[in-house]
Amino acid sequence: MYYKATSMYKGPTVWDRINSFALVSYIPEPLAGFLDRLRQELVPNCFLRAHVTILPPRPISTSPEDAWEAIRRVAPEFSPFEVELSGVDLFPVSDVIYIKLSAGSEELRRIHAALNMGGLYFQEPFSYHPHITLAQNLKPDELDELVSAARARWAECSSPKKFCAEKIVFVQNTRRNEWLDLGECSLGHSEVTSITDRLVG
């Protein structure tokens, strides 16, 4: 039975996949809808689904099937946990606009540390800092305006600014920069949903 998941990007393709994988936890509605609209206001034509990243994009030194098995083994060791969002900020080196977390960071760091090893290991360019990305790859002359706009819009959010992270999703990038969901694990127990044909490749 195949899992009919929506993907991180709209219109995923399969034939042009590349060796770039990540692990995320998607944010549920209604908060996700607000964040999706905010990101598209800041970066038009960006169709990322709102998420918090657990393993940032990386090449893997093993097969997708083996990487997925490692994720499946680790996921039951961690219980679902609450993630709470706070204010908008800017990473000064990478010029990424993001939302800070006021709860859930330690749990995310523990899962990251447990999975960033073996075939999934990658020497990341920046220390892992749990957050919600709003905009990146920006021009220097538009940063101040976009940070101000993001803060103003985030202040208007009437949805609860927290959610329960219960599932993690293994995703793969393509040459078109379209992310494809490969499989989904529930934290705390062994329930798994995967798109087995998409893991072959």
ZABAMAR-492114 format. One line per 8 residues: number of its first residue (from 1); their letters; for each residue z, y negated, x negated of N, C-alpha, C. Coordinates in steps of 0.02 Angstrom, whole numbers. Layout:
# residues N
NUM> a> Z Y X Z Y X Z Y X ~ ...;
END
This chain:
# residues 201
1> myykatsm> 0 59 -43 0 0 0 0 -62 -44 ~ -47 -106 -34 -53 -165 -76 -15 -223 -45 ~ 14 -263 -88 52 -322 -68 5 -381 -63 ~ -2 -410 -3 -48 -465 7 -14 -531 -10 ~ -3 -542 -73 32 -602 -95 -14 -661 -99 ~ 14 -719 -85 -23 -780 -101 -13 -790 -176 ~ -57 -828 -207 -55 -835 -280 -31 -903 -300 ~ -15 -909 -364 10 -972 -389 -43 -1027 -380;
9> ykgptvwd> -106 -1008 -388 -161 -1054 -376 -202 -1027 -318 ~ -238 -1070 -283 -283 -1049 -230 -345 -1017 -261 ~ -372 -968 -224 -435 -938 -244 -433 -902 -310 ~ -386 -854 -321 -383 -820 -386 -444 -776 -398 ~ -464 -771 -460 -517 -725 -480 -486 -671 -522 ~ -521 -615 -529 -494 -558 -566 -534 -546 -629 ~ -599 -557 -626 -643 -535 -681 -636 -575 -745 ~ -607 -634 -742 -603 -675 -803 -531 -686 -826;
17> rinsfalv> -489 -636 -815 -419 -641 -836 -413 -645 -912 ~ -361 -679 -935 -349 -686 -1007 -279 -661 -1023 ~ -265 -654 -1088 -199 -631 -1110 -150 -688 -1109 ~ -132 -709 -1049 -83 -762 -1037 -45 -744 -974 ~ 20 -729 -982 62 -705 -927 125 -747 -922 ~ 155 -747 -864 218 -783 -854 258 -747 -801 ~ 321 -766 -795 365 -739 -743 397 -798 -708 ~ 392 -799 -642 415 -856 -603 456 -833 -543;
25> syipepla> 492 -880 -513 523 -869 -448 498 -925 -403 ~ 461 -906 -350 434 -956 -305 489 -987 -262 ~ 481 -1051 -247 529 -1087 -207 510 -1079 -133 ~ 557 -1063 -90 540 -1052 -19 532 -1118 20 ~ 504 -1112 79 499 -1169 124 569 -1183 154 ~ 580 -1247 175 534 -1303 177 529 -1343 111 ~ 574 -1328 64 574 -1365 1 508 -1358 -36 ~ 480 -1297 -34 417 -1285 -71 361 -1331 -46;
33> gfldrlrq> 356 -1341 19 303 -1383 46 309 -1455 22 ~ 370 -1480 20 380 -1548 -5 360 -1553 -78 ~ 381 -1505 -119 366 -1506 -190 290 -1498 -203 ~ 258 -1455 -163 186 -1446 -171 149 -1512 -157 ~ 169 -1546 -103 137 -1610 -87 151 -1662 -139 ~ 212 -1664 -165 229 -1713 -216 188 -1701 -279 ~ 182 -1639 -299 144 -1625 -360 71 -1645 -351 ~ 43 -1632 -293 -27 -1650 -281 -37 -1725 -278;
41> elvpncfl> 14 -1762 -257 10 -1835 -259 9 -1860 -332 ~ 48 -1828 -374 51 -1848 -444 -9 -1824 -483 ~ -31 -1763 -468 -87 -1732 -504 -136 -1706 -451 ~ -183 -1747 -428 -231 -1725 -377 -268 -1662 -398 ~ -282 -1620 -348 -318 -1557 -358 -277 -1506 -397 ~ -212 -1515 -400 -168 -1465 -430 -140 -1422 -373 ~ -152 -1357 -376 -132 -1313 -321 -79 -1263 -342 ~ -38 -1280 -391 18 -1237 -409 65 -1229 -351;
49> rahvtilp> 88 -1167 -339 143 -1158 -292 208 -1178 -325 ~ 251 -1211 -287 315 -1233 -315 354 -1172 -340 ~ 379 -1177 -402 413 -1121 -433 458 -1145 -489 ~ 504 -1101 -508 541 -1110 -569 518 -1055 -617 ~ 503 -1074 -679 477 -1026 -728 535 -990 -763 ~ 529 -925 -769 579 -885 -805 553 -867 -874 ~ 492 -842 -878 458 -833 -943 398 -879 -944 ~ 398 -932 -985 340 -977 -989 277 -939 -1010;
57> prpistsp> 218 -966 -996 156 -932 -1013 154 -909 -1086 ~ 129 -848 -1096 128 -817 -1162 77 -760 -1165 ~ 50 -747 -1225 13 -684 -1234 63 -628 -1239 ~ 43 -568 -1219 88 -511 -1226 56 -461 -1274 ~ 99 -424 -1310 76 -376 -1360 76 -305 -1334 ~ 81 -298 -1268 79 -233 -1236 32 -236 -1177 ~ 24 -182 -1141 -19 -183 -1082 17 -217 -1024 ~ -20 -245 -976 13 -273 -917 57 -222 -880;
65> edaweair> 34 -159 -879 74 -107 -846 141 -97 -880 ~ 142 -95 -947 205 -86 -983 250 -148 -976 ~ 219 -207 -977 259 -268 -968 291 -268 -899 ~ 252 -247 -849 278 -245 -781 335 -194 -775 ~ 329 -137 -808 382 -87 -807 446 -115 -837 ~ 439 -154 -892 498 -184 -923 532 -233 -875 ~ 492 -273 -840 520 -320 -791 555 -282 -735 ~ 524 -229 -711 553 -189 -656 620 -158 -676;
73> rvapefsp> 626 -139 -740 689 -109 -763 745 -160 -766 ~ 728 -221 -785 779 -272 -796 801 -306 -731 ~ 755 -316 -684 770 -354 -623 832 -330 -585 ~ 843 -265 -577 902 -243 -539 968 -261 -572 ~ 967 -279 -637 1029 -295 -672 1056 -364 -654 ~ 1016 -405 -620 1035 -473 -603 1038 -483 -528 ~ 1091 -514 -504 1098 -526 -433 1062 -590 -413 ~ 1042 -597 -349 1015 -660 -326 1065 -717 -338;
81> fevelsgv> 1040 -777 -348 1083 -833 -364 1055 -897 -336 ~ 1098 -947 -329 1077 -1011 -301 1051 -1058 -355 ~ 995 -1089 -340 966 -1141 -384 970 -1207 -346 ~ 999 -1256 -377 1004 -1323 -346 968 -1374 -389 ~ 928 -1416 -358 889 -1466 -393 924 -1534 -391 ~ 917 -1572 -446 948 -1638 -447 894 -1692 -455 ~ 895 -1729 -510 850 -1787 -515 786 -1774 -554 ~ 741 -1822 -549 677 -1819 -586 688 -1847 -656;
89> dlfpvsdv> 658 -1813 -705 664 -1835 -775 598 -1823 -811 ~ 597 -1841 -876 537 -1834 -917 554 -1802 -983 ~ 518 -1749 -1002 525 -1721 -1069 489 -1768 -1117 ~ 524 -1800 -1164 493 -1852 -1205 440 -1827 -1254 ~ 444 -1765 -1278 396 -1740 -1326 332 -1718 -1293 ~ 338 -1681 -1238 279 -1653 -1204 254 -1697 -1147 ~ 292 -1749 -1128 273 -1794 -1073 263 -1756 -1008 ~ 308 -1710 -994 308 -1672 -932 360 -1704 -884;
97> iyiklsag> 338 -1720 -824 383 -1745 -773 411 -1684 -736 ~ 477 -1682 -728 508 -1622 -700 570 -1641 -659 ~ 594 -1592 -621 657 -1599 -585 709 -1557 -619 ~ 766 -1588 -633 821 -1554 -666 857 -1507 -618 ~ 891 -1458 -645 931 -1412 -605 1005 -1426 -616 ~ 1043 -1428 -561 1115 -1437 -567 1152 -1372 -556 ~ 1117 -1319 -536 1145 -1253 -529 1090 -1202 -539 ~ 1107 -1145 -568 1060 -1091 -578 1032 -1086 -649;
105> seelrrih> 1043 -1136 -691 1015 -1136 -758 1041 -1078 -800 ~ 1106 -1065 -796 1134 -1012 -838 1106 -943 -818 ~ 1099 -931 -753 1071 -868 -731 999 -861 -754 ~ 960 -915 -750 891 -913 -773 887 -900 -848 ~ 932 -930 -886 933 -919 -958 949 -846 -974 ~ 994 -816 -936 1012 -746 -950 953 -700 -935 ~ 917 -712 -881 858 -670 -866 804 -681 -919 ~ 794 -743 -938 745 -759 -990 762 -722 -1055;
113> aalnmggl> 825 -724 -1075 846 -691 -1137 837 -615 -1133 ~ 850 -586 -1074 844 -514 -1066 771 -490 -1068 ~ 724 -534 -1049 654 -514 -1045 610 -539 -1102 ~ 633 -589 -1138 593 -616 -1193 603 -573 -1256 ~ 579 -512 -1251 586 -464 -1306 534 -409 -1297 ~ 527 -368 -1349 478 -314 -1346 408 -341 -1337 ~ 370 -309 -1294 301 -329 -1282 294 -395 -1247 ~ 348 -420 -1217 348 -485 -1183 371 -541 -1228;
121> yfqepfsy> 392 -526 -1289 420 -578 -1332 367 -628 -1353 ~ 389 -692 -1354 345 -745 -1378 388 -800 -1409 ~ 368 -824 -1468 403 -879 -1500 381 -943 -1465 ~ 420 -965 -1417 400 -1022 -1376 404 -1087 -1415 ~ 357 -1133 -1402 356 -1197 -1440 416 -1242 -1427 ~ 448 -1233 -1368 507 -1273 -1351 562 -1225 -1328 ~ 624 -1245 -1340 680 -1205 -1315 676 -1200 -1239 ~ 693 -1142 -1213 690 -1131 -1141 738 -1178 -1105;
129> hphitlaq> 711 -1217 -1059 749 -1267 -1022 730 -1260 -948 ~ 770 -1225 -908 752 -1215 -838 741 -1281 -801 ~ 686 -1285 -763 669 -1347 -727 613 -1332 -678 ~ 595 -1382 -638 538 -1378 -592 487 -1428 -616 ~ 430 -1406 -639 378 -1451 -664 344 -1487 -605 ~ 335 -1553 -613 299 -1592 -563 231 -1615 -588 ~ 226 -1633 -652 163 -1658 -680 163 -1650 -755 ~ 105 -1634 -783 98 -1626 -855 27 -1643 -876;
137> nlkpdeld> 15 -1644 -941 -51 -1662 -969 -72 -1731 -943 ~ -26 -1778 -948 -38 -1845 -921 -58 -1894 -976 ~ -89 -1948 -957 -107 -2001 -1004 -45 -2045 -1016 ~ -32 -2065 -1078 27 -2104 -1093 34 -2167 -1051 ~ -22 -2199 -1034 -18 -2262 -998 -2 -2253 -924 ~ 0 -2191 -900 17 -2180 -829 86 -2149 -819 ~ 121 -2136 -874 186 -2101 -869 237 -2141 -829 ~ 249 -2204 -848 301 -2243 -815 289 -2248 -740;
145> elvsaara> 228 -2261 -722 211 -2268 -650 223 -2203 -613 ~ 202 -2147 -643 210 -2083 -609 282 -2060 -606 ~ 321 -2073 -658 393 -2057 -655 427 -2096 -599 ~ 412 -2160 -594 441 -2202 -541 420 -2177 -472 ~ 356 -2158 -466 332 -2133 -401 366 -2067 -384 ~ 374 -2023 -433 406 -1959 -421 479 -1968 -400 ~ 514 -2013 -432 584 -2025 -414 590 -2054 -343 ~ 545 -2099 -326 548 -2129 -259 533 -2076 -205;
153> rwaecssp> 483 -2035 -216 466 -1983 -167 520 -1930 -163 ~ 548 -1911 -220 601 -1859 -220 662 -1884 -182 ~ 677 -1948 -185 733 -1977 -148 722 -1973 -73 ~ 659 -1967 -52 643 -1963 20 647 -1892 47 ~ 657 -1843 3 658 -1773 26 718 -1761 71 ~ 705 -1739 132 759 -1725 180 778 -1652 182 ~ 740 -1609 150 756 -1537 148 815 -1525 102 ~ 854 -1473 114 907 -1454 67 877 -1443 -2;
161> kkfcaeki> 907 -1472 -53 878 -1469 -121 907 -1409 -160 ~ 909 -1353 -126 932 -1292 -159 901 -1232 -123 ~ 900 -1176 -158 873 -1115 -129 904 -1055 -165 ~ 896 -997 -135 921 -935 -166 863 -901 -202 ~ 869 -892 -267 819 -855 -306 833 -781 -297 ~ 790 -747 -260 799 -677 -244 745 -632 -274 ~ 687 -661 -287 631 -620 -311 599 -654 -373 ~ 571 -612 -417 534 -638 -474 464 -609 -471;
169> vfvqntrr> 415 -649 -493 344 -630 -486 310 -634 -554 ~ 276 -580 -572 238 -575 -634 167 -601 -621 ~ 145 -650 -660 80 -682 -647 37 -683 -710 ~ -29 -687 -700 -77 -688 -756 -126 -745 -746 ~ -145 -778 -801 -192 -833 -798 -264 -808 -807 ~ -312 -852 -791 -383 -837 -800 -415 -894 -839 ~ -477 -885 -857 -514 -937 -893 -522 -1000 -851 ~ -518 -993 -787 -522 -1050 -742 -454 -1082 -729;
177> newldlge> -404 -1058 -764 -336 -1082 -755 -312 -1071 -683 ~ -328 -1012 -657 -306 -992 -590 -258 -933 -599 ~ -196 -943 -579 -145 -892 -589 -147 -840 -533 ~ -139 -778 -552 -144 -721 -506 -78 -683 -505 ~ -51 -672 -446 11 -633 -439 -4 -559 -453 ~ 34 -528 -497 25 -457 -513 77 -412 -480 ~ 138 -436 -474 191 -395 -445 253 -435 -431 ~ 294 -410 -387 355 -445 -366 414 -397 -367;
185> cslghsev> 470 -419 -397 532 -381 -400 587 -418 -363 ~ 630 -380 -330 690 -410 -300 747 -405 -350 ~ 783 -459 -360 841 -457 -403 897 -417 -370 ~ 934 -380 -411 993 -346 -386 982 -275 -361 ~ 920 -256 -346 906 -187 -326 834 -171 -345 ~ 813 -110 -332 751 -85 -360 690 -95 -315 ~ 696 -135 -263 638 -147 -220 583 -182 -259 ~ 523 -154 -258 467 -180 -297 404 -182 -253;
193> tsitdrlv> 368 -236 -259 302 -241 -227 253 -260 -281 ~ 199 -221 -288 151 -236 -340 80 -228 -316 ~ 35 -263 -348 -36 -256 -334 -64 -213 -390 ~ -62 -147 -383 -76 -103 -439 -145 -112 -468 ~ -195 -127 -426 -262 -135 -454 -267 -197 -498 ~ -225 -247 -485 -227 -308 -525 -191 -300 -592 ~ -151 -247 -598 -118 -235 -662 -165 -201 -711 ~ -217 -171 -688 -263 -136 -732 -311 -187 -762;
201> g> -317 -188 -827 -364 -236 -852 -365 -248 -923;
END
